[in-house]
Amino acid sequence: MTTHACIALADRLNTGCHCESLDRVLLNNELERVSQGFNELVMAQRPHLFSSSVVFVGDEHIRQMAALITAIEQVVAMPAYQAHVLSHAPDIARHQPTARGVFLGYDFHVGRTGPQLIEINTNAGGGLLNALLARAQKACCKDVEALLPGDLAHATPEQMFLDMFRAEWQADCRTNCRTNHRVTSAVRLDTAAHNISTNALPRTIAIVDLAPPLQYLYPEFLLFQRLFAQAGIEAVICDPVELAFRDDALWHGTKKIDLIYNRLTDFSLSEPASAALRAAYLADAVVITPHPRAHALYADKRNLVALSDTGLLASWGVDEVTRGVLAAGIPYTEQVTAERSADFWARRRQLFFKPAAGYGAKAAYRGDKITKRVFDEVLAGDYVAQALVPPSQRMLQIGETSVELKIDLRNYVYAGNVQLIAARLWAGQTTNFRTPGGGFAPVLTVPCSGDHA
């Protein structure tokens, strides 16, 4: 099958395959294996967390997303890029830990010219939930049966995620091996994640967010706690105010914390509640992942201005091929300034306005929906304007009604490698978990070679 044909097939399946692939009995069994009542926490209290169907993506688009991620990683490693983005970052971002930062989320819309990068997040949620969801699928028609993925060749997503946290811990121990952690040897981190030695593990991990039980993705915190426990790692779930920095260590009560899985949206650890975390981080007393430097290098929306500026990239020595990949996959992004207010207002219908330090589509506005009052607030804030890329569509049958949902593709990435791709389905101006039929959905790859017609 040609590349064009497989992309066209993916589009046809997204519009024409209305069947439900979610096996709810299997999903319920998976959830109840976690703990009694976990199914109630997930399905009853969060009815739109999981979609009942899948999303189809042509494998050429999968390759294009991976190529763009590789190109961005090459630029992020450049001293000129780092100096540029750190010049407008909080001071704490200049502190350089050895950990990379877990769960980068590269979010894409598939536009007319292929996948377009909408944003990068440094504490992308949903990876472990999507791993569980992928195991609860069934073939609902001939096409879907042919496309359902088999067992992973090397490791389950859970194993890859666990090895990622091991790598973060071992990265710290390569340069700061502490005998009380029983580290016996340094490890090389240039191997694939699943080949990393298991001889160095943190003893205690804290999964940290504000009021964790109130967070929408709290069930995932419980899944991580269980995953760590199965590996012999004690894990606590806590609010940052429950932590204390004393005696050159970070503590949760009487438990000394080795590693923080950071789910906070206080990206610079500047809020009063994060005071202990901030002190421990700057003292290199704990591994925090992801961390403020990772956010500054990847997730600040102003970085997209630099990454879509071909002239600036050329001045840094970025080669022509890499510049072409970036230009093809990143919608042109501009810094919003009051001096250019008339220009931005005139072009607003072709733009999407985002706060530089924003997350989760908060305070983000489609230009064709924005009012003059809100536009004035944008001008007064620290915003970027990105060329509008409408998302592709997924048609589903909800009861007796056909509904058209929008597709967002999230690549979960560590050390430049794509670990998992999942979709979010929604209706409205921005992504949400409030849409009937919407939520996380597995991504099935439509091959550009094989027996599909």
VMD Tcl script that draws the C-alpha trace (Angstrom):
set ca {
  {0.00 0.00 0.00}
  {1.29 3.47 -0.83}
  {1.81 6.09 1.86}
  {-1.13 8.09 0.53}
  {-3.35 5.02 0.55}
  {-2.58 4.05 4.15}
  {-3.20 7.61 5.37}
  {-6.46 7.64 3.43}
  {-7.41 4.30 5.01}
  {-6.75 5.70 8.48}
  {-9.01 8.66 7.68}
  {-11.75 6.33 6.41}
  {-11.57 4.18 9.53}
  {-11.73 7.25 11.77}
  {-14.88 8.42 10.02}
  {-16.48 5.10 9.12}
  {-15.65 2.61 11.90}
  {-18.18 3.32 14.65}
  {-17.84 0.08 16.58}
  {-16.85 -0.12 20.24}
  {-13.53 -1.83 20.83}
  {-13.42 -1.33 24.60}
  {-14.09 -4.60 26.42}
  {-15.72 -3.24 29.56}
  {-15.68 -6.57 31.38}
  {-11.95 -6.89 30.74}
  {-11.41 -3.26 31.78}
  {-13.37 -3.79 34.98}
  {-11.25 -6.86 35.75}
  {-8.05 -4.88 35.14}
  {-9.24 -2.11 37.44}
  {-10.36 -4.42 40.23}
  {-6.94 -6.10 40.17}
  {-5.50 -2.83 41.45}
  {-7.63 -2.65 44.59}
  {-11.19 -3.10 45.76}
  {-13.25 -0.09 44.73}
  {-10.73 1.11 42.15}
  {-13.23 0.49 39.36}
  {-15.70 2.80 41.11}
  {-13.04 5.50 41.47}
  {-12.23 5.38 37.77}
  {-15.40 4.53 35.87}
  {-18.17 5.93 38.06}
  {-16.46 9.09 39.24}
  {-14.66 9.75 35.93}
  {-17.10 8.53 33.27}
  {-15.34 10.28 30.38}
  {-11.77 9.25 31.20}
  {-11.76 6.43 28.64}
  {-13.32 6.41 25.19}
  {-15.05 3.25 24.03}
  {-13.19 3.19 20.71}
  {-9.75 3.58 19.14}
  {-8.06 6.09 16.83}
  {-6.34 5.10 13.58}
  {-3.09 6.72 12.42}
  {-1.12 5.96 9.26}
  {2.39 4.76 10.02}
  {3.88 7.52 7.85}
  {2.41 10.02 10.31}
  {3.90 7.97 13.16}
  {7.32 8.26 11.51}
  {6.89 11.99 10.91}
  {6.13 12.62 14.59}
  {9.17 10.60 15.63}
  {11.39 12.50 13.16}
  {10.21 15.85 14.54}
  {10.86 14.72 18.11}
  {14.39 13.70 17.11}
  {14.96 17.08 15.45}
  {13.78 18.96 18.54}
  {16.02 16.88 20.79}
  {18.98 17.78 18.58}
  {18.25 21.50 18.92}
  {17.54 21.32 22.66}
  {21.02 19.84 23.17}
  {22.66 22.88 21.56}
  {24.30 25.44 23.90}
  {22.95 28.34 21.81}
  {19.36 27.11 22.17}
  {19.76 26.55 25.89}
  {21.24 30.01 26.41}
  {18.34 31.52 24.45}
  {15.50 29.83 26.33}
  {17.13 30.07 29.75}
  {17.47 33.84 29.28}
  {13.73 34.23 29.94}
  {13.34 31.28 32.33}
  {13.14 31.47 36.14}
  {16.51 31.43 37.90}
  {15.90 27.91 39.23}
  {16.04 26.58 35.65}
  {19.76 27.31 35.59}
  {20.30 24.62 38.19}
  {21.37 21.55 36.20}
  {20.46 18.15 37.68}
  {21.62 14.89 36.14}
  {18.10 13.51 35.66}
  {16.51 14.06 32.25}
  {12.87 14.35 33.30}
  {10.23 11.66 32.85}
  {7.14 11.75 30.65}
  {7.70 14.43 28.09}
  {4.42 14.76 26.22}
  {4.60 15.85 22.58}
  {1.03 16.71 21.55}
  {0.02 16.77 17.88}
  {-2.92 17.59 15.65}
  {-2.95 15.91 12.26}
  {-3.49 18.72 9.77}
  {-3.64 18.82 6.01}
  {0.15 18.65 5.79}
  {0.52 15.87 8.36}
  {1.17 15.91 12.12}
  {1.64 19.39 13.60}
  {3.16 19.87 17.06}
  {0.77 21.84 19.24}
  {2.80 21.85 22.45}
  {5.26 19.96 24.64}
  {4.50 19.13 28.27}
  {6.96 18.00 30.94}
  {4.60 16.19 33.29}
  {2.31 14.57 30.74}
  {-0.28 12.45 32.50}
  {-2.07 9.34 31.33}
  {0.78 7.06 30.28}
  {0.04 4.30 32.76}
  {-3.72 4.68 32.32}
  {-3.30 4.23 28.57}
  {-1.17 1.14 29.10}
  {-4.02 -0.37 31.10}
  {-6.61 0.75 28.53}
  {-4.68 -0.87 25.67}
  {-5.05 -4.28 27.34}
  {-8.83 -3.94 27.50}
  {-9.53 -3.80 23.75}
  {-11.30 -6.29 21.52}
  {-11.59 -6.64 17.77}
  {-14.97 -5.25 16.79}
  {-14.67 -5.66 13.01}
  {-12.35 -7.20 10.43}
  {-10.26 -4.05 9.89}
  {-9.73 -3.52 13.61}
  {-8.81 -7.17 14.16}
  {-6.04 -6.86 11.59}
  {-4.68 -3.71 13.23}
  {-4.81 -4.63 16.91}
  {-1.24 -4.63 18.24}
  {0.27 -7.82 19.58}
  {2.62 -8.20 22.54}
  {5.44 -5.69 22.61}
  {8.68 -7.18 21.33}
  {10.87 -6.05 24.22}
  {8.84 -4.81 27.17}
  {5.38 -3.83 28.33}
  {4.70 -0.10 28.76}
  {4.74 -0.66 32.52}
  {8.24 -2.13 32.33}
  {9.46 0.72 30.13}
  {8.05 3.28 32.56}
  {9.62 1.53 35.55}
  {12.99 1.37 33.78}
  {12.67 5.08 33.00}
  {12.48 5.87 36.72}
  {15.42 3.55 37.33}
  {17.36 5.50 34.69}
  {16.55 8.79 36.41}
  {17.83 7.43 39.71}
  {20.94 5.90 38.17}
  {21.70 9.13 36.27}
  {21.99 10.84 39.63}
  {24.06 8.02 41.09}
  {26.58 8.04 38.24}
  {27.98 11.31 39.54}
  {26.82 11.16 43.16}
  {26.76 7.52 44.24}
  {25.81 7.33 47.89}
  {26.88 4.25 49.79}
  {23.77 4.35 51.96}
  {21.75 3.66 48.81}
  {23.78 0.51 48.18}
  {24.82 1.50 44.67}
  {27.39 -1.03 43.50}
  {28.30 0.30 40.09}
  {27.71 3.12 37.68}
  {25.58 2.40 34.62}
  {25.66 3.59 31.07}
  {22.56 5.54 30.08}
  {23.15 5.42 26.34}
  {21.56 1.96 26.11}
  {17.87 1.29 25.54}
  {15.79 1.79 28.67}
  {14.84 -1.88 28.94}
  {18.51 -2.92 29.09}
  {19.34 -0.78 32.12}
  {20.76 -2.64 35.10}
  {18.53 -3.03 38.12}
  {21.33 -2.91 40.69}
  {20.52 0.67 41.76}
  {17.00 1.52 42.87}
  {15.53 4.27 44.99}
  {14.12 2.94 48.22}
  {11.35 5.52 48.64}
  {9.50 7.57 46.00}
  {7.01 10.35 46.64}
  {4.34 11.03 43.99}
  {3.61 14.72 44.57}
  {0.74 16.97 43.58}
  {-1.54 19.48 45.26}
  {-4.32 17.67 47.16}
  {-3.71 14.43 45.20}
  {-7.12 12.75 45.86}
  {-8.82 15.76 44.25}
  {-6.82 15.54 41.02}
  {-8.67 14.14 38.03}
  {-5.82 11.73 37.26}
  {-5.47 10.59 40.87}
  {-6.22 6.97 39.81}
  {-2.94 7.04 37.88}
  {-1.07 7.99 41.07}
  {-2.43 4.81 42.63}
  {-1.34 2.80 39.60}
  {2.19 4.15 39.92}
  {2.23 3.44 43.63}
  {1.31 -0.18 42.83}
  {3.89 -0.41 40.03}
  {6.66 0.85 42.31}
  {5.58 -1.50 45.11}
  {5.81 -4.47 42.73}
  {9.43 -3.46 42.09}
  {10.16 -3.33 45.82}
  {10.06 0.48 46.03}
  {7.99 2.11 48.74}
  {5.89 4.95 47.32}
  {3.86 7.61 49.08}
  {1.34 9.95 47.46}
  {1.39 13.38 49.06}
  {0.87 17.11 48.87}
  {4.13 19.12 48.74}
  {3.33 20.73 52.11}
  {3.69 17.27 53.70}
  {7.40 17.27 52.85}
  {10.20 18.72 54.98}
  {13.82 19.49 54.11}
  {16.11 18.86 57.08}
  {19.48 17.27 57.78}
  {20.37 17.63 54.07}
  {17.53 15.32 53.07}
  {13.86 15.45 52.09}
  {11.43 13.74 54.43}
  {7.82 12.64 54.48}
  {7.25 12.17 58.17}
  {9.95 9.72 59.22}
  {10.51 8.43 55.66}
  {13.55 9.75 53.81}
  {12.58 10.40 50.19}
  {15.02 9.40 47.45}
  {13.06 10.43 44.35}
  {10.11 12.72 43.63}
  {7.74 11.90 40.78}
  {6.66 15.49 40.25}
  {3.08 16.00 39.02}
  {2.88 19.63 40.15}
  {2.02 22.44 37.75}
  {4.18 24.77 39.86}
  {6.90 24.28 37.26}
  {9.46 26.57 38.90}
  {8.74 25.35 42.47}
  {8.09 28.98 43.40}
  {4.86 28.59 45.38}
  {5.06 28.55 49.21}
  {3.76 24.96 49.25}
  {6.83 23.89 47.23}
  {9.40 25.43 49.58}
  {10.79 22.12 50.87}
  {10.96 20.67 47.37}
  {12.75 23.74 46.08}
  {15.34 23.67 48.85}
  {16.02 19.95 48.42}
  {16.27 20.32 44.63}
  {18.79 23.16 44.79}
  {20.80 21.21 47.37}
  {20.82 18.10 45.15}
  {19.39 16.23 48.13}
  {16.73 14.41 46.13}
  {16.07 13.42 42.53}
  {13.10 15.42 41.22}
  {11.63 14.35 37.90}
  {10.46 16.16 35.88}
  {12.20 19.30 37.13}
  {12.25 23.07 36.48}
  {15.11 22.92 33.98}
  {13.27 20.35 31.85}
  {10.21 22.60 31.78}
  {12.32 25.59 30.72}
  {14.06 23.65 27.95}
  {10.96 21.95 26.54}
  {7.59 23.16 27.73}
  {7.68 26.95 27.89}
  {5.48 27.94 24.94}
  {7.98 30.67 23.96}
  {10.33 27.86 22.91}
  {8.02 27.19 19.95}
  {8.77 30.72 18.73}
  {12.45 29.82 18.49}
  {11.84 26.34 17.08}
  {9.71 27.75 14.24}
  {12.13 30.59 13.40}
  {14.25 29.17 10.56}
  {16.55 32.21 10.49}
  {17.34 31.94 14.19}
  {17.89 28.19 13.88}
  {20.30 28.74 10.98}
  {22.26 31.27 13.02}
  {22.76 28.59 15.68}
  {24.16 26.18 13.12}
  {21.10 23.92 12.79}
  {21.51 22.07 9.50}
  {19.15 22.55 6.59}
  {17.53 19.12 6.81}
  {16.72 19.53 10.50}
  {15.36 23.04 9.87}
  {13.10 21.57 7.20}
  {11.75 18.92 9.56}
  {11.03 21.57 12.20}
  {9.36 23.92 9.70}
  {7.15 21.12 8.36}
  {6.01 19.94 11.80}
  {5.74 23.05 14.01}
  {3.03 25.63 13.26}
  {4.56 29.11 13.04}
  {4.52 30.65 16.51}
  {4.99 34.31 17.50}
  {5.44 36.25 20.72}
  {2.37 38.41 21.34}
  {3.22 42.05 21.98}
  {1.05 45.10 22.57}
  {2.93 46.95 19.83}
  {1.54 44.49 17.27}
  {-1.97 44.33 18.70}
  {-3.67 45.54 15.50}
  {-1.83 42.92 13.44}
  {-2.74 40.05 15.80}
  {-6.37 41.18 16.04}
  {-6.66 41.31 12.23}
  {-5.26 37.77 11.93}
  {-6.90 36.32 15.05}
  {-9.11 33.82 13.18}
  {-5.99 32.03 11.94}
  {-4.32 31.95 15.38}
  {-4.44 30.14 18.70}
  {-3.35 32.16 21.76}
  {-1.54 30.36 24.61}
  {0.09 31.58 27.83}
  {3.85 30.97 27.84}
  {3.76 28.97 31.07}
  {0.34 27.46 30.49}
  {-0.74 23.84 30.71}
  {-3.83 21.75 30.11}
  {-5.34 24.35 27.73}
  {-5.95 26.72 30.67}
  {-6.40 30.35 29.56}
  {-5.80 29.29 25.93}
  {-8.08 30.74 23.25}
  {-8.94 30.07 19.65}
  {-8.66 33.37 17.84}
  {-11.95 32.93 16.01}
  {-13.73 32.63 19.38}
  {-11.89 35.35 21.31}
  {-13.66 38.50 22.47}
  {-12.08 41.96 22.54}
  {-12.07 41.90 26.34}
  {-10.21 38.59 26.47}
  {-7.87 39.74 23.70}
  {-6.92 42.75 25.83}
  {-6.10 40.34 28.67}
  {-3.92 38.34 26.28}
  {-2.02 41.50 25.33}
  {-1.42 42.27 29.00}
  {-0.16 38.74 29.70}
  {2.77 36.68 28.46}
  {1.28 34.91 25.44}
  {2.31 33.34 22.17}
  {0.18 33.09 19.05}
  {0.41 29.84 17.09}
  {-0.91 29.26 13.58}
  {-4.23 27.48 14.03}
  {-4.18 23.78 13.10}
  {-7.68 22.26 13.28}
  {-7.54 18.70 14.66}
  {-8.61 15.69 12.66}
  {-11.95 14.04 13.43}
  {-13.24 10.75 14.81}
  {-16.86 9.78 14.13}
  {-18.54 7.67 16.79}
  {-22.01 6.42 17.53}
  {-23.21 7.55 20.96}
  {-26.56 5.91 21.58}
  {-28.64 6.67 18.51}
  {-26.60 9.72 17.56}
  {-23.50 10.05 15.40}
  {-21.05 12.48 16.97}
  {-17.90 14.09 15.58}
  {-15.03 14.27 18.08}
  {-11.67 15.95 17.74}
  {-8.38 14.03 17.96}
  {-5.25 15.01 19.86}
  {-2.26 12.64 19.63}
  {0.14 12.45 22.57}
  {3.61 10.92 22.23}
  {5.05 9.90 25.61}
  {8.81 10.42 25.23}
  {11.89 9.72 27.32}
  {15.51 10.33 26.29}
  {14.32 11.08 22.76}
  {12.51 7.73 22.39}
  {8.76 7.45 21.88}
  {7.46 4.99 24.46}
  {3.74 5.11 23.75}
  {1.29 7.04 21.58}
  {-2.25 7.64 22.80}
  {-5.14 9.77 21.65}
  {-7.55 12.06 23.44}
  {-11.03 12.55 21.98}
  {-13.08 15.59 22.86}
  {-15.54 18.22 21.68}
  {-15.27 21.94 22.36}
  {-12.57 24.60 22.06}
  {-9.82 22.73 23.94}
  {-9.07 19.18 25.10}
  {-11.12 18.00 28.05}
  {-12.49 14.92 29.81}
  {-16.09 16.12 29.79}
  {-17.25 14.82 26.41}
  {-19.59 11.79 26.18}
  {-17.75 9.20 24.09}
  {-14.49 11.06 24.59}
  {-11.42 10.54 26.75}
  {-8.21 8.59 26.28}
  {-8.21 6.16 23.35}
  {-5.62 3.67 22.08}
  {-3.88 4.48 18.81}
  {-3.75 1.74 16.18}
  {-1.19 2.08 13.39}
  {-2.37 1.60 9.81}
  {0.62 0.09 7.98}
  {1.72 1.48 4.62}
  {2.55 -2.03 3.47}
  {0.71 -5.30 3.90}
  {-2.62 -6.75 2.95}
  {-4.96 -3.78 3.56}
  {-6.70 -2.60 0.46}
}
mol new
graphics top color blue
foreach p $ca { graphics top sphere $p radius 0.5 }
foreach p [lrange $ca 0 end-1] q [lrange $ca 1 end] { graphics top cylinder $p $q radius 0.2 }
display resetview
